[in-house]
Amino acid sequence: MSMVVVLFFSNMTTARHIAVLPIGTCPVPYVSQPLQGILNIPLQLFTGFHMLKEGLMDLHTANKSITIIGGGPGGYSAALTAAKLGAKVTLIEKNKLGGTCLNEGCIPTKALLKCAEVNHLFKKAEMYGIESTHKKFDYAKAINFKNQVVAQIVGGVEQLIKASGIKYIQGEGRVVDTHTVAIKKDAEIIKVHSQSIIIASGAKETAIPGLETDGINIFNSSQILSSEKLPTKLVIIGGGVIGVEFASIFSSLCVDVTLIELTDRLIAAEDEDLSAAITKALMRKGVTVLLDTQVQHVDHPGQNDMVLTVITGNGDVELINCDQILVCVGRQALTSDVGLSAVNIQIDDGRVRTDKFMQTNVEGIYAIGDITQSEQLAHIAYYEARTAVQHIMGMAGEVNYKAIPHCIFSSPEIAIVGHTETSARKLIKQVGVVKYPFYCNGKAVIELETEGFVKLIYDKTSGHILGVTIIGTKATELIATYTLAINNELTVMDIVNTVHAHPTLSEALHETALMAAGLDLHVL
């Protein structure tokens, strides 16, 4: 076979990677270990190439076999990645392919949020010269739209799984030994043997004792997505990410929303100014926010005239009338009933412990996604899935969580990457902090979305970007720029010297860097 050697250069003189390419083939099946002593970017960035850990190796003859328990984002993406790399893959899911994210979480909530945004946009129509007679919101049609979106995306994943030659079994998988998974499918027990096992069993909603959900009037975050009845008065218990998102959705649909949080602020894991900003935004939309408040009990549970008794931080007892209650107090890893104890997999604080390759303490068994000790985010599950598969296939790559974006699809949106101001000040002494308000951004003014800010946290000594917080329109889209910057250890001046198009929301990112460099233009 004729071969050609290709060198990848980071500049005009320094070779960074060496690849051996069979002439006439694409993608390239052989790529060597990067040239020793000069590599400083991950091999996996070169999409389309098979990047190997040591020397030259044909992955298509590796003859690896992998069994994956769980068909959510982590599980199905691990299956697809492994299949692309030539492994024999069995994927097991006990409920619906796509897991919570596609069926009962990320996708359906964002579909409903879009409906709420369009409803809210009609209220601004006259500002743009449009006379609207829109007066009624049909919630049942919004639920139908949500269902169509979910069906389309889940159907797409099903087609990918089928086209990739993956053996998909709908059933309940359980690890039997280090190379065997038993699958309960109806009344039948099927055993699958493989060299490696990946556990991606996900998580479930945390319940409140004495406040059991019925899916009729008292809901968890999954159940409420199936209800076609729009509440009149909704009480949301839990002021974290999920609670804040649902408060944004339902308040935009003119529902009377009360949001109850046990601690002294919403999204308490983030900086105080961010908590304060989203609290004010929700209150402006008519949401009643009760902080430092504890739920005692509910009278007439499951009926349309429920009365919730709560105790506020100062000891006062309050009664809240409502027709629906939504419980959003977190999620817990599904570590039971998947056979972890059969092979003595280590669990710490209810979650599986893994190494930098997502391998558990048992060689050949990996865990990814919500059951691990990382944060429960779908994009982390995708990342961990790819890392686990690469390690199984003998490829380079390990997890690094320094630049993981956190997104809250509230109104306005919130996105965070890297350090908060609080964590940065614990790390170094010379911390710089600047804020650029969206009301100074021309595109935000045009879109009538001037609420919020971009907050940049950086090292005053080196100029390195430590973290970014955005609250405002399209924050979840904008955060990618600074995610890339932190992942590649860029400085404030790297952003300053990058031209941003005008007029765009992304200019707010540029203006924040200009502020940090003392070169700000459009802010007093």
N, C-alpha and C positions, 0 to 999 in steps of 0.2 A: 504493500500500500504506500503510495506516494505521500510524503509529509512535508509540511512547511512549518517553520518556527516563527512565531510572532511575539514580539516584545511590546508590552504596554509601558508607556512613559508617563511620568508625572510632570516632567519638564523636558527640555530638549536634549538633556544629557544623561538622565538617570533612569535606568530600566527598573520598573516596579514589579512586573509579573512576566513570567515566560510561559507561553502556551504552545503545545504541539497540536497542530490542526491537520486532520486528514483532508486532502484536497477534494473539493466538491461536496463536502458534507456540511450540514448546518442543522441544529446547533453543534458546537464543537464538543466531542466527547472526552478530550484529554486536556487537562490543565495542570501544570506542575505546582509544587509548593512555591510560594513567592520567593524571589531572590533573597537569600539570607541577609539579615541586618539592615534592610532598607524598607521593609513593609510597615506601613502604619495605618492601613485601611483594611476592613474585613474583606476576605475573599468573596463572601456571599453577595457583595454589592454587584458583582459581575453576573447579572441575570442572563440566563441562556447558556451559561457555561457550566460544565460539571467541574466543580472545584474540589480537589482532593486534598486530604490531610497530609499524605506523605507520598512523594514520588509520583509515578504514573500508574494508573489503574483503570481498567475498563469497568465502569459501574454496571453496564448492561449484563455482565457475566458474574456480578457479585452474588446473585441468587439468594437475596435476602428475603425473609418472610416476616411479616409484622401483623399482629392482631391489635385492633384498636377498640377500646370500650368507650362508647359515647360518640354521638354524631353531631355535636354542636360545632361552633366555629373551630375549636381546637382539634376535635376529633376528625371532622371531615376534611379540614385543610391538611392535617397530618397524612390522611389517606391519599389525598390528591398529590401531595408533594412526594410521598414515598412511591406512588405508582409512576410518576414522571421520571423518577430515578431508577426505575426498573425492578422495584421490589414487588413481591407477591403480597397483596394486602387483603385483609378481612376487616370490615367495619361493622360494628354492632351498635345498634341504637334501640332502646326499649320503647321510646315514644315516637316523636317525629324527627325526621332528619332536619338538621339545622338547629336543634336544641332550643333552649330558652330564648336566645338572642333573636333568631329568625322568626320564631313562632309566637313568643309571649314576652318579648323584651325590647331590644334595641330597634328592630325594624317596625313592628306595629305601633310602638309609642311615637316614633318619629313620623309615621304616616298620619296618626291622629294629630300630632303637633302641627303638621303642615295644614291640615284642615282648619285647625284653630287659627293659624297665621293668616290664612286666606279670609276667614271670617272677620278677623281683626282688621285686615287690609281694607275691607269694604267700608269700614268706618272712616278711613282716610280718603276715600275715593273723591270726594268733592274738592279736596285740596289739589287734586290733579285735574280738575275740570270735568269730572265724571259724575253725572247725576245717577244715583243708584236708588232703586226701590227695594233693595235687599233688606228684609226684615226678619226672616225666619231661618234658623239653622236646623237642618234635618240630620239629627245625630245617627239615625239608622243608616242613612246613606253614607255618612262618614265611616261607620263601622264596615259597611260593604266595601268602600274604597280601601280601607285597611286590610280587609281579608283578601282583596284582589292583589294588593302589593305583596302580601305574605305568600300567597299561592304562586305568584310569578317568580319570586326570588327562591323559594324552596324548590319549585319545579326546576329552576335552572341548576341548582346544586344536585338534584337527583339525576339530571341529564349528564352532568359532569362526572358524577360517580359511575354511572353506567358506561359512559364513553371511555373512561379510564381503565376499564377492566377490573374494577374493584369488586370483590365479593361482599355484597351488602346483606346483612341478616337483621331483621327486626325481631328483637328479643332481648332478654335480660342477661347480660354477660357477667361472669364472675370468675376471678382468677382461681385456678385449682392448684397449679404449681408454677414454677418459673417459666414454663414454656407452654402451658395449657390454659385455655379459657373454656368454661362450660357455659353454654347458652340455653336458657329456658325459653323455648318458642312454643307457645300454646301448651300442650301436654308433653311435648317432646324435649329431650335434652340432647343438644348437639355439642360435641367437643371439637375444638380447633387447636391445632398445635402449630407453633411458630417459634422462630429464633428469638424474637423480641415482642414485648407487649407494651402498649401505651395506654394508660388509664386517663380518660378525659370525661369523667362522669358528671362534672358540673356542680351546681349548687341549687338549693331551694330556698323559698322565702322563710324567714324566721317568724315564728308565731308568738303571739302574746297570750300567756296562760289566762283563761277566763274570758278571752275575747276571740272565740273561734270564728273563722270565716265560713260563710255559707254560700258565697257566690251569688247571692240574691240581693241582700242589703249590706252585708259585711264582706268586704273583698280583700284579697291580697293583690299584689301588682299584676299577677297573671290573670286572675279571674275577672278583674274589672275591664280588661280589654275585650272580653266576650259579651259584656252586657250592652244591650241596645237601648237601655233606659238611661237617659241623661238625668242625673240627680238635680234636685232643687237646692238642697243644702247638703254639702259634702264636708265631712270631717276627715282630714288626713292626719294619721298618727305617724310621726317620724319626719324630721326636717333635714334629712340627708339628701343625697343626689336624687333618688327616686321620688321622694316626697315633694321636693322642689319642682321637679319636672312635671309631675301630675298637677301640682298647684297652678303652674303656668298654663297647662292645657285647659283645665276646667274653668279657670277664671277668665280665660279668653273666650269661653263659650257661655259667659254670663251666669255661671253657676256661683252660688254663695259658698265660698270655700273658707274653712277654718283649718289652719295648719298648726299642729301641736308638736313641739320639740322639747325633749326632756332636759337638754343642756341649755346653756345661756345664749346660744346663737345658732343660726342655721349653718349648714355645711361646716361644722365646727373644726374639721381637719385643715381648713384653709385659713389664710390670713384674715384678720379681723376686718380690714377695710373691704374685702370682698364679701364677707358675710353681711356686713352692714349694707353694702350696695344692693345685693339681691333681696335683702329684707325690705328695703325701701321700695324697690321696684315692684315687688309682689303686693305690698300694701297700697301702692298707687293704683294697682289693678283691682283693688277691692278685697284682697285676701286679708283675713284676720289672722295675725301671727301671734301665737302664744308660746313664749319661751320659758324655760325653767318651769315647765308645767308637767304634771304627772296625771295620767289617766287612772281613775279609781275603779269605776265600773260603768256598765251601760244598762239602762232600763229599757224594756220592750225590745230586746235584741231580735233582729231579723224582721222587724216591722217598719212601717213608713214613718212612725212617730217616735223614733228612738231618742232617748235623753242620755247624754254622756256626762258623767260627773268627773270633774278634774280639780286638782289642787294646784294653785299657782305658787310661784316661788316665795311669795310673802305669806303663804298659808291660807289664802282665801279659797273658798269652795265656790266653783262656778258650774252652772248647768248649761249644756249646749244641746239645742234641738237639731236634729238632722234626719234625713231619710236614707243616707248612705254613709258608710264608714269605710275608709281605705287604710289598711295597715301596711306601712312601709318602714319597717325597723331593721332592715338588713337582710342578708342572705347567708346561709351556712352551707359549708361544703358537704357534698354527698359522698362521704367516705365509708358508709356502711353498705352492706349488701353487694360489694364488688370484690370481696375475697381478699382484702388487704391482710387480714390476720392469718390467712392460710399460708402466706409466704413471709410473714413477720415484717411487713413494710412499716417503716417508722412514721408515726404521726405525732406532731407537736401542735398543741393548742387547736386540735380539731382539723388540722390540715396536713397533707403529705409533705414531708421534707425531701427536697431534691438538691442535686448539685448544679453546677453551672451548665451542664449539658442536659438538664431535666431528668437525669437518671436518679432513681430512688436508691436507698441503701442496698437494694437487691439488684445485682448485676443483670442487665438485660430487661429490666422493667422500668418504664418511665412514667412520669405523671406530668400533666400539663393543664393549664387553665384554672378554673375556679377551685379545684380541690387542693391546689398547691398553696404555698405561703406568699405568693405574689398577689397583687391586687386583682380583684375580680373584674377584668375588662376584656371584652372580646378581642381587641387588637393585641393584648398581651398573650391571649391564648393562641392567636395566629403565629405570633413571634416564637412562642415556646414550642409550638408544634413543629415549625421549620427547624428550630435548633435541635430538637430531639431526633428528628428524622435524619438530619445531617450527621449527627453523631453515630446513629445506627449504621448509616451508609459509609462511615469512615471518612467523613468530610470535616473540614474546619468549621468552627463556629461555636460560640458560647453566649449565654444571655448576659446582657448588660442593661440594667434598668435606669440608667442615669437620664435618659431622654425619652420618657414615656409620657405622651400627652394624656391629660385627664379632661374629659369634656362633659359638661352638664348642659343638656338641651332645654334650658329654661328660657324664659323671656324677660330680659335679654339673655343670650347665650353666655356661657362661661367656659373658658379653656385655660388650663395650667400646664406648664411643662418645667421640669427642673426644680430648683429650690424655691420655696416660698421665702418671703423676706425674713420670717421668723427663723427658719432652718438655716438660711444663709448667714445670719448674724451669729449663729452658734458655730458655724464652720470657720469663718475668717473675721478679722477685725475691720478691714477697710471695705465695707459694703456700700455700693452706690445704688440709689433707688430713684427712678424718675417715673412720672405718670403723664401720659398724653391723653387728654379727653377727646372723645369722639365728636363732640360739638365743634371742634376745630378742623374736622375733616370734611372736605367739600362733598365727597360722595355720600357720606353719612347724612349730611344736611339735605341733599337731594332725595334720599330715601326716607326722610323723616325718622331716622333712627340715630339720634344723637346721644342717647343714654349710654353711659359706661366709659371705660378707659382701657388703655394698654399700660401695664406696669412692668418695667424692666428692672431686673436686679442683676448687678454686675460687680466684678472685682475692680475696685478703683485702682489698684496697683498694676494689674496686668491687662485690664480691659476685657477679660474673658466674661462671657455671658453666663450667669449662674442660673437664672430662672426668669420666666415670663408668665404674667397673669393677664388674661384679657376678659373683660366683661363688656358685652356689646354685640351689635349685629354681626352675624357671620363669624363669631369668635372661634367656633369649632373648625372652620375652614382656614382661618388666618394662622392658627397656631402651628401649622406645619412648617412655616418658615423658620420659626425659632426652635422648633424641634430639630430640624436639620442643623441649625447653628450650634446648638448645645451638643448634639451628637458628634459634631466634627470640631468641637472646642474652638469655635470662632470667637472673635472679639467684637466689641462695639464698632470699631472702625471697619471691620469686614462688612457689616450691615450698612454703615454710612457710605461706603464706597460701592455699594450695589444699587444700581439705578432702579427705582420703582416707578411703574407707569402712573400717569396722571390723567384723569382723576380716578383714583381707586381707593378702596378701603385699606388696601395693603400699604398705602402711604403712611397710615398711622403707625405701622411697624417701623418704617424708616424714620419718621419724625421722632419716635421714642429714642432711637439710637442717636439721632442728631442732638437731642436734649442731653443725653449722657455724655456726648462729646463737646457739649457747650456750643453747638452750632445750630440750635433750634431756630425755626423760621416762623411757624404759624401758631405759636402759643405765647401768651403773655406770662 
